Amino acid sequence: MLLVLLNYWPNTWNSKKPDKRIRHARLKAMTILVVMILAPAADADGIDLHWLWDDRCNECHGHAGQFSRQFLSVTNGQLQGRHHVRDLRRFMQNHYLIDSEVDAVYNMLLAQANTPARFKLECSSCHDNAARFVRQSLELRDGLLYSRQSNQPARLFLNHHRALEPDEVEFYIKLLTRVAHEVYRP
């Protein structure tokens, strides 16, 4: 991993004021280092994508779901930005994300762009946002969501929560399972 960092850290020790390209390379190297140090090391190997977004992107772009629905579009199954229509992945690769996380963040934004903001509208008054709710209240076991509090499948609870209809339960199970896979990445 040290070699990866050195690859991003340009040899600029003699320059008094580094140019924008050098500052960007230094920032990318420091981002990699911070992510490696702070990434949860429990049973997941991947970085929590929602934490990564909040750490790297939230300050300028706000919440990932709102950003994806407001500023991105989906055309023929591909995510497009307003300014980066042809190759959003390449832009993301050069915009404060480490190379190994570009596809994962792209897929997270694509899923959010395709998902209505129902959790925010219907659940956030009690449960804040979906990622925080998943981290605090749910866990994945063999691909299924379980409540940390009751130790039972989340579907059983949702079947009796706020008089949700079966299609609403299915929507939330699908949404929360996706978010859990983004938070607890294998």
KEPAVO-531053 format. One record per residue: x, y, z of N, C-alpha, C, O in turn. Coordinates in pm, whole numbers, padded with zeros to 5 digits, always signed. Each point is the difference from the previous one (the first is absolute). Layout:
REM KEPAVO-531053
XYZXYZXYZXYZ;...
This chain:
REM KEPAVO-531053
+00081-00119+00000-00081+00119+00000+00086+00126+00000-00039+00102-00058;+00154-00109+00123+00089+00114-00001+00042+00035-00142+00015+00117-00034;+00004-00219-00049+00035+00025-00140-00112+00073-00074+00027+00086-00085;-00152-00119+00116-00112+00071-00061+00003+00147+00038-00018+00087-00085;+00043-00059+00214+00007+00139+00044+00114+00074-00067-00016+00114-00045;+00132-00178+00038+00115+00065-00063-00026+00027-00147+00051+00097-00055;-00128-00182-00008-00035+00020-00140-00081+00129-00019+00014+00067-00102;-00099-00033+00200-00082+00120-00009+00072+00125+00051-00043+00111-00030;+00150-00127+00104+00068+00114+00059+00112+00044-00092+00104-00065-00007;-00123+00175-00065+00102+00044-00095+00124+00052+00070-00006+00045+00114;+00117-00051-00182+00126+00048+00054+00005+00152-00014+00044+00052-00102;-00091+00018+00204-00011+00146-00007+00057+00066+00124-00040+00112+00033;+00129-00175+00035+00050+00055+00125+00075+00132-00020+00008+00080+00094;+00046-00055-00212+00078+00121-00023-00084+00118-00047+00049+00113+00000;-00172-00137-00040-00082+00110-00051-00059+00079+00116-00044-00057+00100;+00045+00190-00114-00052+00086+00107-00151+00000+00003-00059-00013+00107;-00006+00027-00221-00146-00002-00007-00041-00099-00108+00010+00030-00119;-00056-00148+00160-00037-00102-00100-00122+00044-00081-00089+00068+00050;+00086-00110-00176-00114+00036-00085-00121-00086+00037+00008-00089+00084;-00120+00118-00149-00127-00067+00031+00008-00151-00020-00056-00075+00081;+00124+00029-00186+00014-00142-00027+00073-00071+00114-00037-00110+00040;+00142+00175+00011+00078-00060+00109-00081+00000+00129+00001-00098+00074;-00072+00207-00047-00084+00003+00120-00108-00109-00007-00030-00065+00100;-00028+00046-00220-00101-00103-00018+00060-00139+00025-00062-00084+00065;+00183+00060-00116+00066-00130+00020+00029-00022+00148-00017-00111+00050;+00060+00215+00019+00026-00012+00144-00129-00030+00076-00003-00085+00089;-00104+00156-00126-00129-00022+00064-00048-00143-00022-00054-00063+00091;+00073+00012-00211-00041-00138-00030+00081-00099+00084-00055-00097+00052;+00185+00122-00039+00084-00089+00081-00041+00005+00147-00006-00103+00066;-00023+00221-00016-00043+00012+00140-00137-00064+00020-00026-00058+00106;-00061+00069-00204-00131-00064+00008+00016-00151+00012-00066-00063+00083;+00152+00007-00164+00024-00145+00005+00049-00038+00139-00047-00098+00058;+00141+00174-00005+00056-00030+00132-00108+00007+00108-00011-00090+00084;-00069+00196-00084-00105+00016+00100-00103-00112-00012-00042-00056+00102;+00001+00023-00222-00098-00106-00021+00055-00133+00050-00073-00077+00062;+00199+00051-00089+00060-00126+00045+00004-00007+00152-00021-00107+00058;+00047+00218+00006+00010+00002+00146-00138-00007+00065-00018-00073+00098;-00078+00148-00151-00130+00011+00065-00104-00101-00045-00104-00014+00065;+00130-00056-00173-00100-00094-00051-00027-00109+00103+00093-00052+00061;-00221+00017-00041-00031-00105+00096+00063-00132-00044-00011-00041-00115;+00075-00024+00209+00072-00123-00033-00072-00124+00049+00057-00109-00002;-00179+00122+00046-00073-00114+00056-00011-00113-00101+00101-00051-00046;-00224+00012+00012-00016-00111-00092-00018+00047-00143-00030-00081-00088;+00048+00209+00062-00011+00051-00136+00136+00048-00047+00075+00065+00074;-00043-00098-00198+00127+00043-00057-00013+00134-00069+00096+00077-00007;-00215-00047-00045-00020+00123-00074-00033+00117+00092-00042-00018+00114;+00063+00135-00165-00029+00123+00074-00150+00025-00004-00065-00023-00102;+00010+00068+00212-00140+00042+00008-00017+00114-00100+00053+00109+00021;-00128-00133-00128-00013+00099-00107-00069+00128+00047+00030+00108-00049;-00122-00121+00142-00070+00119+00050+00093+00083+00087-00004+00123-00004;+00088-00189+00083+00102+00072+00076+00097+00068-00096+00036+00116+00019;+00007-00188-00123+00093+00056-00098-00061+00124-00067+00068+00102-00012;-00193-00111-00030-00067+00116-00061-00005+00117+00099+00034+00113-00035;-00076-00142+00159-00009+00107+00100+00136+00064+00026+00008+00120+00024;+00097-00200-00028+00134+00050+00027+00058+00077-00117+00064+00103+00019;-00085-00151-00141+00065+00057-00118-00087+00096-00079+00052+00095-00059;-00183-00115+00056-00085+00067-00098-00108+00088+00061-00044+00097-00062;+00001-00128+00182-00116+00065+00061+00016+00151+00013-00096+00074-00021;+00214-00029+00054+00020+00144+00022-00040+00083-00122-00060+00106+00014;+00094-00154-00133-00034+00074-00123-00132-00046-00062-00072+00082-00057;+00039-00211+00067-00111-00056-00075-00121-00038+00085-00105-00036-00055;+00116+00042+00186-00112-00036+00087-00022-00151+00005+00086-00078-00040;-00201+00038+00089-00034-00141+00015+00002-00070-00136-00047+00055-00099;+00101-00175+00095+00017-00074-00126-00133-00025-00071-00008+00013-00122;-00095-00049+00195-00129-00028-00062-00061+00124-00064-00046-00004-00114;+00047+00112+00189-00055+00125-00054+00083+00047-00120-00056+00044-00100;+00188-00054+00111+00087+00041-00110-00029-00083-00126-00012+00054-00109;+00002-00185+00126-00020-00086-00116-00134+00025-00068-00010-00003-00123;-00093+00027+00204-00132+00024-00059-00011+00140-00062-00075+00020-00095;+00150+00077+00149-00012+00137-00048+00095+00031-00116-00037+00072-00093;+00159-00127+00096+00101+00042-00097+00044-00108-00099+00070+00029-00096;-00112-00153+00118+00039-00108-00088-00123-00055-00070-00112+00015+00048;+00134-00079-00161-00110-00065-00071+00045-00137-00046+00120-00029-00006;-00217-00056-00026+00029-00134-00047-00051-00011-00142-00118+00022-00027;+00208-00057-00064-00034-00018-00140+00053-00135-00045+00120-00026+00008;-00209-00060-00056+00039-00135-00042+00079-00073+00108+00097-00070-00030;-00139+00087+00154+00064-00069+00111+00133+00059+00043+00067-00055+00088;-00027+00167-00148+00126+00064+00034-00027+00131+00073-00092+00074-00035;+00173-00047+00135-00011+00123+00077+00072+00112-00074+00111-00017-00049;-00176+00132+00043+00061+00114-00068-00013+00124+00086-00100+00021+00068;+00205+00060-00071-00004+00129+00066-00038+00107-00101-00003-00024-00120;-00026+00141+00170-00037+00110-00089+00118+00042-00088-00017+00029-00118;+00135-00028+00176+00119+00045-00072+00084-00117-00052+00077+00016-00095;-00090-00130+00155+00081-00117-00035-00092-00110-00051-00027-00098+00068;-00020+00118-00188-00101-00087-00058+00062-00131-00048-00057-00106+00023;+00171+00113-00087+00055-00119-00065+00069-00097+00095-00018-00121-00013;+00096+00170+00107+00078-00090+00085+00004+00050+00144+00101+00054+00045;-00211-00072+00025-00008+00044+00139+00099-00075+00088+00054+00057+00095;-00028-00184-00125+00096-00077+00079+00139+00064-00005+00068+00010+00102;-00025+00033-00220+00133+00062-00013+00005+00128+00082+00100+00027+00068;-00206+00052-00074-00004+00121+00080+00011-00034+00148+00077+00062+00074;-00154-00161-00030+00003-00039+00141+00139-00049+00041+00043+00024+00112;+00024-00092-00200+00134-00051+00027+00098+00115+00025+00095-00016+00077;-00117+00128-00139+00088+00115+00017-00057+00103+00097+00048+00113+00006;-00148-00152+00071-00069+00095+00087-00009-00054+00142-00110-00026+00050;+00223+00009+00014+00011-00033+00142-00044-00141+00040-00024-00025+00118;+00013-00066-00212-00029-00139+00034+00120-00086-00036+00065+00022-00102;-00035-00119+00185+00106-00094-00035-00053-00092-00109-00118-00033-00003;+00206-00008-00085-00039-00075-00120-00085-00123+00032-00096-00029-00072;+00130-00041+00178-00071-00125+00032-00143+00024+00049-00077-00095+00010;+00040+00218+00020-00135+00030+00051-00089+00068-00103-00118+00021+00027;+00171+00013-00143-00078+00074-00101-00123-00079-00042-00111+00054+00001;+00128-00181-00039-00115-00079-00046-00104-00018+00110-00120+00005-00026;+00166-00026+00149-00094-00019+00111-00081+00127+00026-00122-00008+00019;+00186+00124-00018-00073+00126+00021-00091+00029-00119-00113+00045+00017;+00161-00072-00137-00082+00017-00121-00128-00084+00013-00110+00050-00025;+00124-00178+00063-00116-00088+00013-00094+00046+00112-00121-00013-00013;+00177+00067+00122-00083+00052+00108-00082+00119-00051-00120+00008+00026;+00185+00084-00098-00072+00116-00053-00104-00040-00105-00108+00058-00006;+00142-00158-00075-00094-00051-00100-00125-00056+00069-00112+00028-00041;+00133-00107+00145-00114-00056+00075-00082+00111+00064-00123-00006-00001;+00187+00106+00054-00074+00109+00064-00076+00083-00102-00111+00046+00028;+00169-00025-00144-00068+00075-00105-00126-00073-00047-00095+00062-00045;+00096-00194+00057-00114-00082-00042-00099-00028+00112-00101-00068-00022;+00127+00119+00142-00085-00029+00117-00068+00128+00047+00067+00100+00023;-00197-00103-00008-00068+00120+00052+00044+00029+00144+00043-00090+00071;-00053+00213-00031+00046+00045+00132-00101-00032+00110-00024+00083+00088;-00033-00200-00092-00105-00036+00097+00053-00011+00142-00069+00040+00094;+00190-00093-00076+00053-00011+00137+00010+00138+00062-00041+00020+00115;+00094+00075-00189+00013+00137+00051-00137+00059+00031-00019+00062+00105;-00076-00082-00194-00132+00060+00017-00084-00070+00108-00073+00067+00073;+00083-00198-00063-00090-00076+00086+00063-00050+00130-00071-00035+00094;+00205+00031-00087+00064-00065+00115+00100+00088+00076+00030-00026+00116;+00021+00130-00181+00112+00075+00058-00035+00076+00127+00090+00032+00078;-00216-00002-00056-00035+00071+00124+00032-00085+00124+00028+00054+00107;-00031-00186-00121+00035-00089+00111+00138-00064-00017+00070-00025+00098;-00031-00002-00223+00119-00083-00025+00114+00073-00070+00092-00066-00048;-00095+00198+00042+00105+00081-00062+00018-00040-00146-00091+00021-00080;+00205-00078+00042+00015-00046-00139+00022-00150-00003+00031-00061+00103;-00047+00002-00219+00001-00147-00012+00134-00060+00041+00002-00103+00067;+00109+00165-00105+00131-00056+00035+00021+00000+00151+00046-00100+00056;-00079+00210+00010+00016+00005+00145-00094-00100+00068+00038-00065+00097;-00158+00053-00148-00095-00097+00055+00054-00142-00013-00007-00079+00095;+00060+00047-00211+00057-00134-00021+00115-00024+00097+00005-00104+00065;+00088+00200-00053+00115-00017+00089-00044-00021+00145+00057-00084+00070;-00158+00158-00026-00041-00004+00140-00094-00115+00032+00004-00054+00111;-00089+00015-00206-00111-00089+00035-00004-00132-00073-00069-00092+00044;+00142+00078-00154-00012-00122-00081+00136-00063-00026+00103+00067+00003;-00106-00195-00030+00121-00071-00042-00036-00103-00105-00113-00049-00006;+00210+00018-00076-00019-00100-00105+00048-00136+00049+00109-00012+00055;-00193-00089-00075+00040-00138+00031-00043-00085-00118-00120-00014-00027;+00215-00043-00041-00028-00084-00117-00090+00072-00101-00089-00061-00059;+00113+00191+00042-00074+00078-00099-00134+00052+00047-00068+00070-00074;+00027-00103+00197-00128+00046+00054+00023+00103+00110+00098-00009+00074;-00189+00105-00064+00008+00102+00103-00061-00048+00130-00108-00059+00002;+00180+00086+00107-00048-00033+00133+00006+00123+00088+00088+00085-00014;-00184-00076+00105-00001+00109+00097+00106-00028+00107+00008-00112+00051;+00071+00211-00020+00099-00016+00108-00070-00012+00135+00048-00071+00089;-00160+00140-00073-00070+00003+00128-00074-00131+00027+00014-00058+00108;-00094+00011-00203-00083-00119+00024+00066-00128-00049-00043-00110+00036;+00147+00123-00118+00070-00116-00056-00090-00080-00096+00027-00117-00026;-00132+00179-00024-00091-00065-00092+00014+00061-00139+00051+00111-00013;-00095-00182-00091+00005+00058-00134-00076+00132-00007-00110+00012+00056;+00168+00086-00123-00062+00133-00010-00135-00008-00070-00089+00080+00028;+00074-00174-00119-00127-00015-00072-00116-00027+00098-00110+00052-00019;+00134-00132+00121-00106-00028+00098-00045+00127+00070-00119+00021+00022;+00215+00063+00011-00035+00126+00066-00076+00092-00097-00103+00057+00036;+00154-00044-00158-00063+00090-00097-00141-00043-00037-00084+00083-00035;+00057-00213+00042-00135-00047-00030-00105+00060+00094-00119+00004-00033;+00164+00043+00150-00093+00056+00098+00034+00144+00035-00051+00054+00098;+00136+00009-00176+00045+00136+00029-00082+00102-00077-00001-00001-00123;-00067+00089+00193-00076+00111-00058-00099-00043-00107-00025+00074-00095;-00032-00191+00109-00101-00053-00093+00047+00003-00145-00076+00034-00091;+00202-00072+00071+00055-00004-00136-00068-00109-00081-00027-00110+00050;+00000+00140-00174-00053-00098-00094+00113-00094-00043+00117+00038+00009;-00149-00159-00056+00105-00094-00042+00096+00058-00105+00120-00028+00006;-00169+00107-00101+00090+00058-00100+00091+00105+00063+00113+00019-00045;-00160+00050+00148+00084+00097+00072+00108-00072+00080+00114+00044+00004;-00151-00154+00061+00098-00080+00073+00109-00047-00096+00119+00007+00031;-00160-00054-00148+00096-00048-00100+00094+00113-00044+00120-00021-00014;-00176+00140-00009+00081+00115-00039+00106+00029+00105+00118+00017-00032;-00160-00011+00160+00095+00035+00106+00102-00110+00027+00116+00029+00030;-00156-00154-00041+00097-00109+00016+00105+00008-00110+00120-00014+00026;-00165+00036-00149+00095+00012-00112+00093+00121+00020+00122-00012-00017;-00178+00125+00054+00079+00121+00022+00101-00019+00113+00119+00027-00018;-00165-00075+00132+00088-00015+00116+00105-00108-00021+00111+00010+00050;-00146-00115-00125+00099-00104-00031+00108+00056-00091+00119-00028+00018;-00158+00109-00116+00099+00064-00087+00092+00090+00081+00122-00006-00015;-00180+00088+00101+00080+00089+00083+00092-00080+00092+00115+00038+00020;-00165-00146+00036+00084-00084+00085+00119-00057-00076+00109-00008+00055;-00130-00031-00181+00111-00049-00081+00100+00112-00032+00118-00027-00021;-00165+00151+00017+00090+00113-00023+00075+00038+00127+00112+00050-00006;-00174-00074+00122+00062+00032+00129+00093-00114+00044+00115+00025+00037;-00166-00148-00040+00078-00117+00042+00051-00072-00123-00052-00106-00035;+00151+00161-00030+00045-00057-00127+00091-00120+00021+00093+00004+00081;-00121-00111-00154+00085-00119+00011+00133+00019-00070+00084-00090+00000;
